[in-house]
Amino acid sequence: MDQQWFERFRDQLDSHYAWPALYTFKFIVPKGKEEEVKMLFPNHVFTERPSKNGNYTSVTLTMMMPSSEAVIKIYYSVSTIEGLIAL
């Protein structure tokens, strides 16, 4: 994800949300990497669903976010997890 992508994403977030707002994060995580995602969000409740073949897990969580910048920081933090796909 490059800087231009994040700038466009920030503009889209700001046009669709009135901050603070509930924001739903969805990630596709390779099997065995689920705990890495959970460690980034202590004290939050996750919904998990394994893929058909069990190679991936869909991880969803909803958080109250103060701004588009806070949402983008979350995406930056999860981008360090190898193989993770953010939806």
N, CA and C of each residue as an Amber inpcrd file, in Angstrom:
protein
   261
   0.8510000  -1.1790000   0.0000000   0.0000000   0.0000000   0.0000000
   0.8910000   1.2340000   0.0000000   0.6890000   2.0540000  -0.9870000
   1.5300000   3.2300000  -1.0970000   0.8430000   4.4560000  -0.4960000
   1.5950000   5.5460000  -0.4270000   1.1060000   6.7700000   0.2140000
  -0.1090000   7.3390000  -0.5230000  -0.0990000   7.2960000  -1.8510000
  -1.2410000   7.8210000  -2.6100000  -2.5140000   7.0450000  -2.2990000
  -2.3700000   5.7120000  -2.1540000  -3.5310000   4.8950000  -1.8160000
  -4.1130000   5.3450000  -0.4800000  -3.2430000   5.5630000   0.5210000
  -3.7170000   5.9830000   1.8370000  -4.3680000   7.3610000   1.7870000
  -3.8490000   8.2610000   0.9670000  -4.4540000   9.5910000   0.8500000
  -5.8510000   9.5010000   0.2470000  -6.0180000   8.6870000  -0.8040000
  -7.3430000   8.4980000  -1.3940000  -8.2880000   7.8330000  -0.3910000
  -7.7560000   6.8480000   0.3270000  -8.5510000   6.1460000   1.3230000
  -9.0090000   7.1090000   2.4200000  -8.1280000   7.9810000   2.8820000
  -8.4800000   8.9660000   3.9020000  -9.6080000   9.8610000   3.3940000
  -9.5060000  10.3170000   2.1510000 -10.5610000  11.1670000   1.5800000
 -11.8920000  10.4250000   1.5310000 -11.8620000   9.1460000   1.1500000
 -13.0900000   8.3550000   1.1050000 -13.6820000   8.1640000   2.4930000
 -12.8210000   7.8700000   3.4650000 -13.3140000   7.7030000   4.8410000
 -13.9750000   8.9830000   5.3360000 -13.3070000  10.1160000   5.1020000
 -13.8400000  11.3940000   5.5920000 -15.1480000  11.7830000   4.9030000
 -15.3430000  11.3180000   3.6830000 -16.5960000  11.6520000   2.9940000
 -17.7460000  10.7250000   3.3960000 -17.4250000   9.5540000   3.9730000
 -18.4690000   8.5880000   4.3280000 -18.7630000   8.4890000   5.8290000
 -17.8780000   8.9930000   6.6670000 -18.0540000   8.8590000   8.1090000
 -18.0240000  10.2310000   8.7810000 -18.7940000  10.3620000   9.8520000
 -18.7400000  11.5250000  10.7270000 -18.0210000  11.0540000  11.9860000
 -16.8010000  11.4990000  12.1760000 -15.9570000  11.0070000  13.2790000
 -16.3380000  11.6780000  14.5780000 -16.2770000  10.9410000  15.6770000
 -15.9380000   9.5320000  15.8380000 -17.0680000   8.6390000  15.3150000
 -16.6780000   7.4270000  14.9100000 -17.6470000   6.5070000  14.3350000
 -17.2000000   5.0650000  14.5480000 -18.1800000   4.1540000  14.5270000
 -17.8510000   2.7280000  14.5510000 -17.3170000   2.3490000  13.1810000
 -16.2160000   1.6290000  13.1530000 -15.6090000   1.1990000  11.8990000
 -15.3400000  -0.2980000  11.9890000 -15.7120000  -1.0180000  10.9460000
 -15.5180000  -2.4650000  10.9180000 -14.2770000  -2.7920000  10.0990000
 -13.3540000  -3.4950000  10.7290000 -12.1490000  -3.9730000  10.0650000
 -12.3470000  -5.4390000   9.7100000 -11.9600000  -5.7990000   8.4880000
 -12.0150000  -7.2010000   8.0660000 -10.6670000  -7.5650000   7.4600000
 -10.1450000  -8.6810000   7.9270000  -8.8520000  -9.1470000   7.4530000
  -8.9470000 -10.6240000   7.0910000  -8.2310000 -11.0070000   6.0460000
  -8.0490000 -12.4110000   5.7050000  -6.6280000 -12.7380000   6.1520000
  -6.5280000 -13.6890000   7.0750000  -5.2620000 -13.9760000   7.7380000
  -4.8330000 -15.4060000   7.4400000  -3.5730000 -15.6130000   7.0370000
  -3.0980000 -16.9850000   6.8300000  -3.1950000 -17.7970000   8.1220000
  -3.4730000 -19.0710000   7.9660000  -3.5680000 -19.9570000   9.1270000
  -2.2910000 -19.8290000   9.9710000  -2.4810000 -19.6990000  11.2750000
  -1.3630000 -19.5740000  12.1920000  -0.9630000 -18.1500000  12.5110000
  -1.5240000 -17.1780000  11.8060000  -1.1870000 -15.7680000  12.0380000
  -2.2890000 -15.0160000  12.7880000  -3.3420000 -15.7170000  13.1770000
  -4.4770000 -15.0640000  13.8330000  -4.0570000 -14.3580000  15.1240000
  -3.1970000 -14.9860000  15.8870000  -2.7750000 -14.3930000  17.1690000
  -1.9930000 -13.1010000  16.9680000  -1.2620000 -12.9910000  15.8570000
  -0.5430000 -11.7450000  15.5740000  -1.5150000 -10.5870000  15.4110000
  -2.6420000 -10.8510000  14.7640000  -3.6560000  -9.8130000  14.6020000
  -4.2780000  -9.4800000  15.9530000  -4.6350000 -10.4920000  16.7180000
  -5.2870000 -10.2790000  18.0130000  -4.3920000  -9.5210000  18.9900000
  -3.0930000  -9.7380000  18.9080000  -2.1640000  -9.0370000  19.8090000
  -2.1510000  -7.5330000  19.5380000  -2.4860000  -7.1200000  18.3190000
  -2.5260000  -5.7000000  17.9860000  -3.7560000  -5.0000000  18.5480000
  -4.7720000  -5.7850000  18.9330000  -6.0360000  -5.2330000  19.4180000
  -6.4420000  -5.8820000  20.7370000  -5.6730000  -5.6850000  21.7940000
  -6.0520000  -6.3000000  23.0670000  -7.4000000  -5.7420000  23.5520000
  -8.1360000  -6.5800000  24.2270000  -9.4200000  -6.1960000  24.8180000
 -10.5250000  -5.9340000  23.7990000 -10.3770000  -6.4440000  22.5760000
 -11.4290000  -6.3140000  21.5780000 -11.9590000  -7.6940000  21.2290000
 -13.2300000  -7.7330000  20.8780000 -13.8880000  -8.9870000  20.5180000
 -13.7900000  -9.1710000  19.0060000 -13.3930000 -10.3650000  18.6050000
 -13.2240000 -10.7020000  17.1970000 -14.2670000 -11.7240000  16.7740000
 -14.6140000 -11.6820000  15.5100000 -15.3760000 -12.7530000  14.8870000
 -14.4170000 -13.4280000  13.9330000 -14.3290000 -14.7520000  14.0240000
 -13.4270000 -15.4980000  13.1550000 -14.2170000 -16.5390000  12.3770000
 -13.7920000 -16.7430000  11.1300000 -14.4170000 -17.7710000  10.3130000
 -13.3400000 -18.3800000   9.4190000 -13.1060000 -19.6790000   9.5540000
 -12.0890000 -20.3160000   8.7140000 -12.5520000 -20.4170000   7.2620000
 -11.5910000 -20.4050000   6.3490000 -11.9170000 -20.5760000   4.9310000
 -12.3310000 -22.0200000   4.6610000 -12.8660000 -22.2510000   3.5020000
 -13.3540000 -23.5750000   3.1280000 -12.2740000 -24.6400000   3.2670000
 -11.0670000 -24.3390000   2.8220000  -9.9600000 -25.2970000   2.8850000
  -9.1380000 -25.1820000   4.1670000  -9.4510000 -24.1940000   5.0050000
  -8.7420000 -24.0420000   6.2730000  -7.3950000 -23.3710000   6.1750000
  -7.0610000 -22.8050000   5.0130000  -5.7650000 -22.1500000   4.8550000
  -5.7530000 -20.7270000   5.3920000  -6.9250000 -20.1220000   5.5010000
  -7.0630000 -18.7360000   5.9400000  -8.1840000 -18.6300000   6.9650000
  -8.1590000 -17.5320000   7.7010000  -9.2280000 -17.2140000   8.6330000
  -9.6670000 -15.7810000   8.3820000 -10.9670000 -15.5630000   8.2940000
 -11.5140000 -14.2210000   8.1940000 -11.6540000 -13.6860000   9.6210000
 -11.0380000 -12.5470000   9.8840000 -11.0830000 -11.9180000  11.2080000
 -11.7770000 -10.5650000  11.0590000 -12.8300000 -10.3600000  11.8490000
 -13.6070000  -9.1210000  11.7920000 -13.7070000  -8.5270000  13.1910000
 -13.5450000  -7.2110000  13.2740000 -13.7790000  -6.5190000  14.5380000
 -14.2910000  -5.1290000  14.2510000 -15.1190000  -4.6270000  15.1550000
 -15.6720000  -3.2840000  15.0380000 -15.1690000  -2.4720000  16.2090000
 -14.6500000  -1.2920000  15.8760000 -14.0800000  -0.4240000  16.9140000
 -14.5950000   1.0040000  16.7300000 -14.7080000   1.7210000  17.8370000
 -15.0190000   3.1440000  17.7680000 -13.7150000   3.8610000  17.4210000
 -13.7140000   4.5490000  16.2990000 -12.5090000   5.2150000  15.8340000
 -12.7200000   6.7260000  15.8760000 -11.7020000   7.4610000  16.3450000
 -11.8560000   8.9090000  16.4730000 -11.6950000   9.6770000  15.1650000
 -10.9930000   9.0750000  14.1780000 -10.7190000   9.8060000  12.9410000
 -10.2670000   8.8530000  11.8410000 -10.2160000   9.3780000  10.6290000
  -9.7050000   8.5860000   9.5090000  -8.2250000   8.2690000   9.7190000
  -7.5020000   9.1710000  10.3370000  -6.0780000   8.9310000  10.6150000
  -5.8950000   7.7200000  11.5320000  -6.7740000   7.5650000  12.5000000
  -6.6950000   6.4190000  13.4100000  -6.9650000   5.1130000  12.6610000
  -7.9070000   5.1450000  11.7250000  -8.2000000   3.9610000  10.9130000
  -6.9710000   3.6020000  10.0870000  -6.3640000   4.5800000   9.4730000
  -5.1840000   4.3470000   8.6340000  -4.0280000   3.8030000   9.4600000
  -3.8660000   4.2760000  10.6950000  -2.8070000   3.7450000  11.5720000
  -3.0100000   2.2550000  11.8320000  -4.2640000   1.8460000  11.9730000
  -4.5560000   0.4210000  12.1630000  -4.1160000  -0.3660000  10.9390000
  -4.4530000   0.1360000   9.7570000  -4.0540000  -0.5640000   8.5340000
  -2.5340000  -0.6150000   8.3850000  -1.8480000   0.4470000   8.7670000
  -0.3830000   0.4170000   8.7570000   0.1410000  -0.6620000   9.7020000
  -0.4300000  -0.7700000  10.8900000   0.0640000  -1.7270000  11.8770000
  -0.1480000  -3.1680000  11.4380000  -1.2830000  -3.4680000  10.7950000
  -1.5170000  -4.8400000  10.3550000  -0.7600000  -5.1760000   9.0790000
  -0.3100000  -4.1650000   8.3570000   0.4040000  -4.4230000   7.1010000
   1.7440000  -5.1150000   7.3300000   2.1980000  -5.1590000   8.5760000
   3.4550000  -5.8370000   8.8890000   3.2920000  -7.3500000   8.9980000
   2.0500000  -7.8310000   9.0360000   1.7920000  -9.2660000   9.1640000
   1.8470000  -9.8960000   7.7730000   2.7750000 -10.7930000   7.6020000
   3.0080000 -11.4230000   6.3070000   1.7830000 -12.2090000   5.8500000
   1.3540000 -11.9350000   4.6210000   0.2500000 -12.6730000   4.0240000
  -1.1340000 -12.1600000   4.3430000  -1.2550000 -11.1620000   5.2200000
  -2.5540000 -10.6220000   5.6030000  -3.1470000  -9.8200000   4.4520000
  -4.4420000  -9.9760000   4.2540000  -5.1810000  -9.2000000   3.2550000
  -6.2180000  -8.3670000   3.9940000  -6.1730000  -7.0630000   3.8200000
  -7.1480000  -6.1750000   4.4500000  -8.2680000  -5.9160000   3.4520000
  -9.5090000  -6.0540000   3.9190000 -10.6650000  -5.8160000   3.0550000
 -11.3160000  -4.4880000   3.3950000
